[in-house]
Amino acid sequence: MTTYGIPLLVLAATGSAALTGLAFALEWVPRLAAFTVAGALVDRQGTARVFRAACVFRALVVLAAALLLSAPQAGVPPAVTVMTLAPVTGLITEVSYVAAETVGGEASRAAGAQAHRVQAVLLGIDQTAMLAGPLVSGLLLQHGGPAAMLSTLAGFSLLAAALTPSRPTEPRRATGRSGMRAGWATLRSLPALAWLVGGLVVSNIAIGLLQAALPVIIVSSLGHSSAEAGLIWSAAAIASLLALTAARRAIDRWGLWPVGAVSAALAATATLALSQADTYRTYLLLIAVLMAGEGGLTVVLRTLRSHLIPPAAFGSTLALTILLLLAPFPAAGLLVAIVPPAQLGHILTAAALLQALGLTTALIRLRTLLAAPPSPA
């Protein structure tokens, strides 16, 4: 609801394509800055306490924004409220995400050879939320207004806080700068993981552009509603859930590389076709195909990550890989903010070609490297 709902809220409140793109960038920049802080908090306080606190704080922030948007007499312009909400919710969301990913990493290591099954289940949880979140955000924004959407988001945040079980987490030593240095050293020693991460970073440039530009394209250019814009990502989540189930079974039967190759081909082909799309139905179908391919690639990435990274360096390397994978998103938001809507198609075409090249190169190198045992970290 935050990732896809806040840009829709900004567009509804301001009517500005540039501010929508800027809000998307502002939502992601704090996430990149949050890793060191979030990791240190989880190390000191434990995953349950950090996750619960982040959820409660997010609820308070969005409720305050709902009150300001519902009370014009307060004197705070709606644009100021929504543009402030984007970075604050981005930061809080990343803190809760790092806490959840830490628990997921522990579960994967405990599963051993079945790590890809654990990762598929965890991704299924994420995709189920993505199935409901964008659609609920769009419907509430269209029929109930900003206050209804933000109040519902606050309710889900408080429910998450209430349902979080208490559990201890083992402390990790690598935090701060030393943690990042350890992450870089580990990633350089694992070329198979490094090439896959590099290919996905390039791919995420195209994904980020689509996420940032889609509200502008669907609502402003094609004239559809916020609910219909949210429906696109919900349909994509269904496709991704199906892909996760298929990927888990396919990895059991054929291994990581064939599944990664097919997933990459799906993602790159769909993005190239999306750069030429001009109807709502085409966007709906092709983004579903794209996210199905991304779902398969993510299972491959997470499985490799859990297998290859030594437990002693897992936290720092996990933080680094997530940081690298998220870096294209704020840049994509800034591009959407400065590029005229009529020129977005050309930018998407260039990003699609770059994605195809990056994924092809990464998968070719991955096939070679997986044939040999990884170097010890």
C-alpha positions in Angstrom: 0.0 0.0 0.0 2.9 2.4 0.6 5.0 1.5 -2.4 2.2 1.8 -4.9 -0.4 3.8 -3.0 1.7 6.9 -2.0 2.6 7.8 -5.7 -1.1 7.5 -6.6 -1.9 9.7 -3.6 0.6 12.3 -4.7 -0.9 12.3 -8.2 -4.4 12.7 -6.9 -3.5 15.5 -4.5 -1.3 17.5 -6.9 -2.2 16.4 -10.4 1.5 16.8 -11.3 3.4 14.1 -13.2 6.7 15.7 -12.1 5.8 15.6 -8.4 4.6 12.0 -8.7 8.0 11.0 -10.1 9.8 13.1 -7.4 7.7 11.5 -4.7 8.7 8.0 -6.0 12.3 9.1 -5.7 11.8 10.5 -2.3 10.2 7.3 -1.2 13.2 5.2 -2.2 16.2 7.5 -1.2 15.6 7.0 2.6 15.3 3.3 2.0 18.9 3.3 0.7 20.1 5.3 3.7 18.2 3.1 6.2 20.2 -0.1 5.9 23.0 0.8 8.3 20.6 2.2 10.8 18.1 -0.6 10.4 20.7 -3.3 10.6 22.2 -1.8 13.8 18.8 -1.5 15.4 18.0 -5.1 14.6 21.3 -6.2 16.0 20.8 -4.3 19.3 17.0 -4.6 19.8 16.0 -7.8 17.9 13.7 -8.3 14.9 10.4 -8.4 16.8 10.9 -5.2 18.7 12.2 -3.2 15.7 9.4 -4.5 13.4 6.7 -3.7 15.9 8.0 -0.2 16.6 8.3 0.5 12.8 4.7 -0.5 12.3 3.3 1.6 15.1 5.3 4.6 14.0 4.1 4.2 10.4 0.5 4.1 11.6 1.0 7.4 13.6 2.6 9.1 10.6 -0.1 8.2 8.1 -2.9 9.0 10.5 -1.3 12.5 11.0 -1.2 12.9 7.2 -4.8 11.8 6.9 -5.9 14.4 9.5 -3.9 17.2 7.7 -5.4 16.3 4.3 -8.9 16.3 5.8 -8.5 19.6 7.5 -7.6 22.4 5.0 -8.1 25.0 7.7 -4.9 23.7 9.3 -3.0 25.7 6.7 -0.8 22.9 5.5 -0.9 22.6 1.7 -1.8 19.1 0.5 1.3 19.0 -1.7 3.5 19.5 1.3 1.8 16.8 3.3 2.0 14.1 0.6 5.5 15.0 -0.4 6.6 14.7 3.2 4.8 11.5 3.6 6.7 9.8 0.8 10.2 9.8 2.3 9.0 9.2 5.9 7.0 6.1 5.0 9.8 4.9 2.7 12.3 5.0 5.6 9.9 3.3 8.0 9.0 0.6 5.5 12.7 -0.2 4.9 13.3 -0.6 8.7 10.5 -3.2 8.9 11.7 -4.8 5.7 15.3 -5.4 7.1 13.8 -6.9 10.2 11.7 -9.3 8.2 14.5 -10.2 5.8 16.8 -11.0 8.8 14.3 -13.6 10.0 13.9 -14.9 6.5 17.7 -15.4 6.2 17.8 -17.4 9.4 15.0 -19.6 8.2 16.7 -20.2 4.9 20.0 -21.2 6.5 18.2 -23.6 8.8 16.5 -25.2 5.7 19.8 -26.2 4.1 19.2 -27.7 0.7 15.6 -26.7 0.8 16.4 -23.0 1.0 14.8 -22.3 -2.4 11.5 -23.6 -1.0 11.7 -21.3 2.0 12.5 -18.4 -0.3 9.5 -19.2 -2.5 7.2 -19.2 0.5 8.6 -15.9 1.7 8.2 -14.4 -1.7 4.7 -15.7 -1.9 3.9 -13.8 1.3 5.3 -10.6 -0.2 3.4 -11.2 -3.5 0.1 -11.9 -1.7 0.4 -8.5 0.0 1.3 -6.9 -3.4 -1.9 -8.6 -4.8 -4.1 -6.8 -2.3 -2.2 -3.6 -1.5 -2.2 -1.7 -4.9 -5.8 -2.6 -5.6 -7.0 -1.7 -2.1 -5.1 1.6 -2.3 -6.5 2.5 -5.7 -10.1 1.6 -4.8 -10.0 3.5 -1.5 -8.4 6.5 -3.1 -11.0 6.6 -5.8 -14.1 6.0 -3.7 -13.1 7.1 -0.2 -10.4 9.7 -0.8 -7.0 10.1 0.8 -8.2 9.8 4.4 -9.8 6.4 3.7 -6.7 5.1 2.1 -4.4 6.3 4.8 -6.6 5.2 7.7 -6.8 1.7 6.3 -3.0 1.7 5.9 -2.7 2.7 9.5 -5.0 -0.1 10.5 -3.0 -2.7 8.7 0.2 -1.3 10.3 -1.3 -1.6 13.8 -2.5 -5.1 13.1 1.0 -6.1 12.0 2.4 -4.7 15.2 -0.2 -6.5 17.3 0.4 -9.9 15.6 4.2 -9.8 15.7 5.5 -12.7 17.9 8.2 -12.0 20.4 11.5 -13.8 19.5 15.2 -13.3 20.2 17.7 -12.7 17.4 21.4 -13.5 17.7 23.5 -10.3 17.5 25.9 -9.8 14.5 29.2 -8.1 14.8 29.4 -6.5 11.3 27.6 -3.2 11.3 28.3 0.3 10.1 31.2 0.8 7.7 33.0 -2.4 8.7 29.8 -4.3 7.8 29.6 -2.7 4.3 33.3 -3.4 3.7 32.8 -7.0 4.8 29.8 -7.2 2.4 31.9 -5.9 -0.5 34.7 -8.3 0.2 32.3 -11.3 0.4 30.5 -10.3 -2.8 33.7 -10.0 -4.7 34.7 -13.5 -3.6 31.5 -14.9 -4.9 31.5 -14.1 -8.7 28.3 -16.1 -9.4 26.3 -14.1 -6.9 28.0 -10.8 -8.0 27.1 -11.4 -11.7 23.5 -12.2 -10.9 23.2 -9.1 -8.6 24.7 -7.0 -11.4 22.2 -8.3 -13.9 19.3 -7.6 -11.6 20.5 -4.1 -10.8 20.4 -3.3 -14.5 17.0 -5.0 -14.8 15.7 -2.9 -11.9 16.4 0.2 -13.8 13.6 -0.8 -16.2 11.4 -2.1 -13.3 11.8 1.2 -11.4 11.0 3.3 -14.5 7.8 1.3 -15.0 6.8 1.6 -11.3 7.4 5.4 -11.3 5.9 6.1 -14.6 2.8 3.9 -14.5 0.5 6.3 -12.5 1.3 9.0 -15.0 0.8 6.8 -18.0 -2.4 5.1 -16.8 -4.1 8.0 -15.1 -2.9 11.0 -17.0 -2.1 9.7 -20.5 -4.6 6.9 -20.9 -7.3 8.5 -18.8 -8.0 5.5 -16.5 -8.7 5.6 -12.7 -6.4 5.1 -9.7 -8.2 1.8 -9.0 -7.4 0.6 -12.5 -3.7 1.6 -12.0 -3.6 -0.4 -8.8 -5.3 -3.3 -10.5 -2.3 -3.7 -12.8 0.1 -4.4 -9.9 -2.4 -6.7 -8.3 -2.7 -8.7 -11.5 1.1 -8.7 -11.7 1.2 -10.1 -8.2 -1.1 -13.0 -9.2 1.3 -13.8 -12.1 4.3 -13.6 -9.8 2.6 -16.0 -7.3 2.1 -18.5 -10.0 5.7 -18.1 -11.2 7.0 -18.7 -7.6 5.2 -22.0 -7.4 6.4 -23.0 -10.9 10.0 -21.8 -10.1 10.2 -23.8 -6.9 9.2 -27.0 -8.7 11.4 -26.3 -11.7 14.5 -25.7 -9.6 13.8 -29.1 -7.9 13.8 -30.7 -11.3 16.2 -28.8 -13.5 18.3 -26.6 -11.2 18.9 -22.9 -10.8 20.4 -21.9 -14.2 17.6 -23.1 -16.5 15.0 -21.4 -14.3 17.0 -18.2 -14.2 17.4 -18.2 -18.0 13.7 -18.7 -18.7 12.7 -16.1 -16.2 15.2 -13.6 -17.6 13.9 -14.2 -21.1 10.3 -13.5 -20.0 11.2 -10.3 -18.2 13.3 -8.9 -21.0 10.8 -9.7 -23.7 7.9 -8.2 -21.7 9.8 -5.0 -21.0 10.7 -4.5 -24.7 7.1 -5.0 -25.6 6.0 -2.6 -22.9 8.1 0.2 -24.3 5.7 0.1 -27.4 2.4 -0.4 -25.5 -0.4 2.1 -25.9 -3.5 0.5 -24.4 -4.5 -0.3 -20.8 -5.1 -4.0 -21.6 -1.6 -4.3 -23.1 0.0 -2.8 -19.9 -2.1 -5.1 -17.7 -0.9 -8.2 -19.6 2.7 -7.4 -20.2 3.4 -6.2 -16.7 2.0 -9.5 -15.4 4.4 -11.3 -17.7 7.3 -9.1 -16.6 6.7 -9.6 -12.9 6.3 -13.4 -13.4 9.8 -13.4 -14.9 11.1 -11.2 -12.0 9.6 -13.6 -9.5 11.5 -16.5 -10.9 14.7 -14.5 -11.0 14.2 -13.4 -7.4 13.9 -17.1 -6.2 17.2 -17.8 -8.0 18.9 -14.8 -6.4 17.7 -15.6 -2.9 18.5 -19.2 -3.2 22.1 -18.5 -4.4 22.4 -15.9 -1.7 21.4 -18.3 1.1 23.7 -21.1 -0.3 26.8 -19.0 -1.1 27.2 -16.4 1.6 29.0 -17.6 4.7 26.8 -17.3 7.9 29.4 -15.0 9.5 29.1 -12.5 6.7 25.5 -13.0 5.9 24.1 -9.8 7.4 26.5 -7.4 5.8 26.4 -9.1 2.4 22.6 -9.2 2.5 22.4 -5.5 3.3 24.8 -4.7 0.4 22.9 -6.8 -2.1 19.6 -5.2 -1.2 21.2 -1.8 -1.3 22.5 -2.4 -4.8 19.2 -3.8 -6.0 17.2 -0.8 -4.7 19.6 1.9 -6.0 17.9 2.2 -9.4 14.5 3.1 -8.0 15.1 6.6 -6.8 17.1 7.3 -10.0 14.0 6.1 -11.9 11.8 8.4 -10.0 14.0 11.4 -10.7 14.0 10.5 -14.5 10.2 10.5 -14.5 10.1 13.8 -12.7 12.3 15.6 -15.3 11.3 13.8 -18.5 8.1 15.1 -20.2 5.4 12.4 -20.2 5.4 12.2 -24.0 9.0 11.1 -24.0 8.7 8.3 -21.4 8.3 5.7 -24.1 11.8 6.5 -25.5 13.3 6.2 -22.0 11.5 2.8 -21.4 12.8 1.5 -24.8 16.4 2.4 -23.8 15.9 0.8 -20.4 14.4 -2.4 -21.9 17.4 -2.8 -24.3 19.8 -2.3 -21.3 17.8 -4.9 -19.3 18.0 -7.5 -22.0 21.8 -7.0 -22.4 22.4 -7.0 -18.6 20.4 -10.2 -17.9 21.8 -12.0 -20.9 25.4 -11.3 -19.8 24.7 -12.2 -16.2 23.1 -15.5 -17.1 25.9 -16.5 -19.5 28.5 -15.8 -16.7 26.3 -17.5 -14.1 26.1 -20.7 -16.2 29.9 -20.9 -16.4 30.5 -20.1 -12.8 27.9 -22.5 -11.4 29.8 -25.4 -13.1 32.7 -24.8 -10.6 32.5 -24.6 -6.8 32.5 -21.0 -5.4 35.6 -19.6 -3.9 35.6 -19.5 -0.1 34.8 -16.0 1.3 
